[in-house]
Amino acid sequence: VAVNGKQTLMLAPTTILAEQHWHTFRERYRDFPVRVEMVSRFRPPREVKQVLADFQAGKVDVLIGTHRVLSRDVIPKELGLVILDEEQRFGVAQKELLRALRLEVDVLTLSATPIPRTLHMSLSGLRDISIIETPPEGRRPIRTTVGEYDEEAIKLALEREVERDGQAFYLHNRVETIDEALEKLQQLAPNLRFLAAHGQMRERELEEKMHAFLRGDADVLVSTTIIESGLDIPQANTLIVERADQLGLSQLYQIRGRVGRSDVTAHAFLFYPDMSELTPEARARLATLADHTELGAGFAIAMRDLEIRGAGNLLGDEQSGHVAALGFELYVEMLAEAVAELSGERRVAARPVRVDARVDAYVPPDYIASEALKIDLHRRLALSESEDELRELQAGTEDRFGPLPEPVENLFLIQEAKLKLARAGADYFVFRGGKASVGQIVLGSEELRNLRRRIDTAVYTTANREVSLREEGFPQALRLVDALQSLQRD
C-alpha cells in the first residue's frame, strides 16, 4: 500500500495493544522507507498534533491508534487500507464508520474468532475470507484442562509457572469481588506477587497496572475479561478461569490465546462450580474448548459459535440471534428479487419447504477436513435451484473429494426433496420412525387415484391435507416425493 503511494489506518481496541502494534510495525519496517506512527494518550499532545498534520500531508504511511483515529481531526491524504484488529471488539456502527471514510478503501478485519455475523457474511460470499492455519514457528498447542473448581490445582499451577520464570493470568470476572479473590489467592500462594486489574479502574491506572505486569513486576495478574484484547506477553503461560461456564465460546478462546505465545508449553485451566449447574449451552462451549486445542483452531471454534449462537441479522446492527430469523438464503433471495426488479425481470420466489428427517446429514471431517470448504458446500447446496444444478454440484464434489459418504448423500437428497416438494406445492416433509409424511397439499379424487396407482400403500388424510407412507429407509421414503411431483406433470 505504501509503495503505491497510499496510506494505512490501523485500529486496535486498547491503547496497550495499539502501542504493541506500533513497536512491532516500527521494528519490521526499520529498513524500509515506511513511516509508522501512533496516536494515544501515552504521547504528548504536541507530538499527536504533529503526527496528525503529517498524516494529512501524506508524510505518514501507517497510522495506528484506538477509537481516537475515528475523530474528525484524523484526515488522511490518500487512504488505501484500513486494518481492524480484534474485530469482535468493535460494533457494527464503528466498522461502517471506518468504511465511510472513503468509498474506495479496502478493509481488512483480523480476528482469531470472528463474531457469527461477520463469519456468516464471509462464508456466504458477502465478504472475502482468508484463513491462516500455519502457526508461528516454535508455537506449541495449549494444554487445556476443563473441570470443577479445585484450589489445590490452582495453587500447584501458579507455583509451577513461577518456578519456570513465567507469569500467569487468573480471571475472576466480577469487579465487586475481585479484591476478595485477590486476598484468597494471596493466602493460597503467599510467596507469589499478585496484581489486580479491571475495566472500572481509571484508564491511566489500568494502563499503568498492565504495563507493570508487562515489565514483570508481578507473577499473577488477577483480572476480568479485559485481558481478552490481543495482548502479547510471551512470558505469561498459565491461565486460570474461575467461572468458565459464564463466558462465551469465542471469548474463552480469545482469553486462552493470551498464553502460549512463545515456544514454552502453556496451560489453561477452565473451571466451573458444579457440573449439575451447567446449562446445555455452557457444556457445549466447554466441550468445544476441550476438543479444539490444536494450533489454529480459532476458525473451527468460530464455526461452532455460529452454530450455537446463530448468525444475527445480516441487514442491520443486531449482533446475535437465530439463523432461522434471517439466514443467508433469505438475504440472497431478497437481493436477487431486488436486482430482478431493477432490471425489469419477473422473478418467481422459491417456495420455502421444511424437511425434517431423522437421518445423519452432515459433512464428515474424514471426507472434507476444511471447515471453510464444508460451509461452502452447504451454501452451494442451499442455493441450488434445480436438479441439474444439484447433479452438477454432486459430480464436482465427487470428482474433488471422492464418492459421497451416506451423510453427505443425505444432504443432497434433502435438497433435492425440497426442490421437488416446492414444485408439488407442499410445505413440509417429515421422516420419523419409519413413517414419511408430506403435508399441506390438496389432492383431488383424480390425483389421489393416480397417486395410489404409483404407491398403493400411500394414505391421504383430507383433514390434515397430508400424505403418509410407511418405509424403513430415508432414500426409499423419498419415492413419495417423486410420486407427488409427477402428479403435477400429469
N, C-alpha and C positions, 0 to 999 in steps of 0.2 A: 504494500500500500504506500509506504513512504517513498520507495523508489519511483513510483508512478506519480509522485507529487501530491499525494492526498494524505489526510490526517486520520489518526485513530483515536477514538474516545473509549476508555475502559472504565466500567462502573463496577465497584465492589460493594458489598453490603455493610462492611465495617471499616473504620479508619485503620485499624491494625492490619487487616487483610490488604487494604489498598497500599499501605506502606510496605508490606512484604512484597507485593507485586512490583512496586516501584524499584526496590532494591534488586529484585530478580531481573527485571527488564533492563536496568542500567548495566548490570553485570554482563548479561548476554549480548547487549548491543554496544559494549565498550569499544570494540574495534570497528564499528560501523558508523557512518555519518548520519546517525539517527538520534535525535534529541528526545529524551523521555523525561517528563515532568509529572509532578503530583500536586494536587491542591488538597490541603487538610488543615485541621486546627493545629497540627504539630509544627506548621511552618508559619513564620511571622507574616502578618497581613501585607507588609510591603513586598515580600517575596511572592505571595499569592497574586497580588495585583500585577506584578511584572510578568509572571508566568501566563496569566490570562491575556495580557496585552500581546505577548509573544505568540500565544496560540491563535489569537485573532489575526495577527500579521503573517501567520504561516511559518513562524520560526520554530514552533514546537511540533514534532511529528506524532508523538504519543502522549496523551494526557490521561492520567489515572486519578480517580477520586471516588468518593461515595456519592450520595444524592446531591452533594454540592455541585457536581458537574451539570446538573439539570437546571441550575439557576440561570436567570436571564442574562447575567453578565458573562456567561461562558459562551462565546461566539466563535465557532471555527471559521477559518478562511475557506477551506475546501475539505469537508468531511467525507471520508470514503468508507470507513468501517466503524461500527460500534460493537464493543465486546461487553457482554453482560455476564459477569462471573456469579456463580451460585444463584442461578436463575430462579430457583424455587423460593428465594427470599424476597422477591420483588412482586408487586401486584400487577395486574393487567394494565391499569391506568399508567403506571410508571413505564412499563415496557412500550406501550403505544406512544407515550410522550417522546421517548427516545426515537422511535420510528418517525415521528412527525418532524424531527429536526431537519431532515432532508428526505425528499421522496426517493432519491437515487441511492441512498446509503444502504450498505449491506449490514445486516445484524447477525452477529454470532453469539448464541447463548451457550453457556457452559454449565454443566451440572452432572454430578455423579449419579443423581437420581432425579431426573426431570419430573415435575408435577404431572399428574394424569392428564390435565388439559393440554399441556404442551406436548407430551408424549403422544397422545391420541392424534393431535393435529399433525405431528411429524410422521407417524406411521401411516396415517391415512393419506399422505401425499400433499397436504396443505402446506407443509413446510419440509424442507430437506433435513435429513438427519445423518450424522456420521457417528460411528461407534468406535471408540478407542478401546481395544481389548488387550493390547500389549502393555503390561505394567512397566514402570521404570526398572532399569537393570538393578538386580540385587534385592528387590522387594520380596517379602515373604507373606503368605496368607496369614490373616489374623486368627489366632485360636480363640474361638468363641464358645463360652460356657453359658447355658441358659438353665436357671434353676431357682429354687426358693431361697429367700434371703438367708445368708449364713455369715455371721460376724467373724467366725474363725477363718473362713475362706478369704474374707476381705482383709483381715489383718495379715495373713500369710502373703496374699497377692501384693499388697502395698510394700511390705518389708522386702520381699524378693526383688521388686522393681528397683527400690532404692539401693539394695545391695549390689546391683549391676550398674550403678551410677545413672539410673534413669529417673524419670518423673511419671506421675500418674494423675489421671482425672477421676474425680468422684462426683457423679452427677446426682444432685438432690434438687428436684425441680419444684420446690416450694420456697419462695422467698421468705415467708413468715417463719419458717422453722429451719432455715439454713444454718443459723448460728447454733441451734441445738445439735444439728447434725455434725457441725464442726467440733463442738465440745465432745460429743460422743466418740468421734474418730480420734481426737487427741488423747482421750482416756484409753482407747483401744490400742493405739500405737504411739506412746508418749515420746519416742525417740525421733519421730518424723516431724518435719516442718510443714504446717498447713497454711493455706491461704484461701479466703472465701471471696467469690465474685458473683454478682448477679445483675440483671438488667435494670433494677430500680436504683442502682447507685448513680451518683452524678457521673456524667460521661468521662470527665477527666480523671476522676477517682478510679473508675472501672478500667480505663486505658492504662493508668499507672500500675494497677494490680496485674493486668495482663502482661505488661512489659516486665514487671518484676518476676513473674513466672517464666517468661521467655529467657530472662537473664540467669535463671537457676536459683533465685532467692528462696524458693520453696520446693518441697518434694512432691506435695499433693495439692492440686487445685480443686477445691470444693466449689462447684458452680451449678447454675441452672443450665438450660439449653443454649445459653449464649455462646457456648463453645462450638455450636453447630457450624458456624460460618468458617469454612476452609482454612483455619489457622494451620501453619506449618511449623510444628515443634518436633523435630526428628528425635529428640531425646525422651519424649513422652511416649511410653509404650505399654502402659497398662490403663485400662478404662474400666470403671465400675459404675453401673447404672442401677440406682436403688429401686426405682419403680419402672422397669422397662415396659410393663403392661399398659402404662398410661401414655406412652408415646406412639407416634405414628411410625409406619414402616420406613418410609423414606427418611424421616427424621432420625430414627435409630441408626440407619445405615450411614447417614451423614456424620452422626456423632461417633460411630465406631471408626469412621475414617480419620478421626483426629489422632489415632495411634497407628503404628505400623508404617510410618513414613520414612523409614531408614532400612538398613539391612539387618536389623535386630527383630527377632520374632516377637510380635506383640500379642497381648492377651486382652480379651474383652469379656467381662462378666455382666450378664444381663439378668438381674434378679427381679422376682415378683414375690408378694407376701404369701400367697396360698393358691395352689392350683385350682381349688374349688371356686375361688373368687374370680377367675379369669373368664371374660366373655369369649364367645367363639371367635370374634374378630381378633382379640388380643392373642389368643392361642395361635391363630393363623399367622399373625405378624411375627411372633417369636419363633415359630417353627420355620418360617421363611428365612429369618436371620441365621438360625442354626444350620439350615441346609445350604445356604449360599455363603460360604466362607472363602471361596476361591477369589483370586485377584481378578478385578474387572467384573465383579458380579452386580454392579450397580444397575446395569440395564435390565437384567433379569428381575431384580428386586423392584425396579420401577414398573416393569410389566405386571408383576404380581400386585403392586399397589394399585395400578389401573384396574385390575380385575376386582380387588376388594372394595375400592372406593368409588369406582366409576369415573367417567371422563369429565364430568362437569358440562357446562353449557358452552358449546363452541361459538355461539353467536354473541355472547355477552360477557359480563365481568364475573359471573359465578365461577368459583374455583373448585367446587366439588359437587357431586350429585350422582345420579344413576345414568348409565349409558342408555338405558331404556327411555329416559326422558327426552334426550335429543342426541342420538348417535350419529356416527359419520354417514351412514347410509341415508338418513333423513336429510342431513345437511347437503349431501351431494344431489339428492333428489330435488330439493328446493333450488339449489344452484342451477341444475340442469333446466328446470322449469323456467327460471328467470331468464337464462340465456336463450332458450327457445322462444320465449315471449318477445324478447327484444329483437330477435332475428326474424320474427314473423312466422315461426313454425308452430304447428299444432302438435302438442305433445301429450300423450295419454299417460298419466301417472300409474305406476305399477301398483297392483292391489296388495296390501300387506297381508301376509299369511303366517300364522303361527304353527310351528311344527314342534310338538312335544313328544320326543321319542326317548324312552329309557334305554339308550344304547351308548356305547363308547363312541364319541365323535370328537376327536382331537388330533393334533399332530404330535406323535411321539418324538422324544429327543433323539432316539436312535435312527429316526428317519430324516428329520431336519433338525440339526443341532442349533442353528442360529435363531435366536428369538425374533430378530427383525424379519427373517425370511418366513418364519411361521406366521407372523402377523400379516405380512404381505400376501401370503396365500389365503388367509381368512378374508382379507379385504377384497381380493380379486374374486373370491367365491361369492361374497355378498353382493358384489356389483355386477355379476354375470346376469344378463337379461335374456338369454336364450340358451337352449340346449346345445346349440352349435358352439357358443362361447364356452360352455362347460366342458364339452368334449375336447375343444382346443386347449383349454387350461389343463385338463387331465392328461392329455398327451404330452404337453410340455413339462408337467410335473413328473410324470413317469420317465421321460427322457432325461431329466436332470437328476432325479433322486432315486429312480428305480420303481418297481411295481408298488402300487398303493397298498399299505397295510390296512387291515379291516377298519380301524378307527378313522383313517383318512378317507377311505372309500365311503364310509357312512356320512362324512361331511359333504361329499359330492352328491350322495343320494338325497340327503336332506334338502340341499339347494335345488336339485332337480325337482323334488316333490313340491317345493314352494312355487316354482315356475308353473308347473302343471296345474296345481290347485288354483293358482291365480287365474289361469285361463278358464278353469272349470267354474269359477265363481264361488269357490269355497273360502271359508275363513280360517279353518284350522284342521290340523291332522294330529291325532294323538295315538301313540302306540304304547300300551302298558299291559303287562301280564298276559301276553299272547292275544290281545284284542286291539284291532285297529279301528279308529273312528274318524270319519270326516264330517265336519259339521257346518251348519248354516248353509245348506244347499237345498234348493227346491227342485224336486223331481216330479214330473207329470207321470201319468199312467203309462204312456208310451216309453218314456225314458226309463222308467222302473222295469218294464218288461225287457228292454234292451240290456239294462244292467244285469238282470238275472240270467239272461242268455249267456252273458260273458262270465259271470260269477254267480252260480246258483245258490251259494251259501250266504250271499250278502243280505243284510237286514236293513230296511229303511224305516225309521221312526218319524212319522209325519209331525207329531207334536214338537219334537226337538229339531226337526229338519236335519237329521243325522243318519249317515250310512255307516254300518259297522260290519266287521268281518273278523272271524277267528283265524289267526295264523300264528305259528310258533316263532318264525323268524322275521326280522325287520325288512330285509330285501323282499321276502315273499309277500309281506303285508302291503308293500307299495304297489302291488298289482291292482289294488282297489283305486289308487290314484290314477293309474293308467286307464282303467276302465271308465272312470268318471270323466277324464279328459276326452276320451274317444266319443263319449256321448255328445260332446259339443260339436264334434265334426260330422256326426251322423245327420 
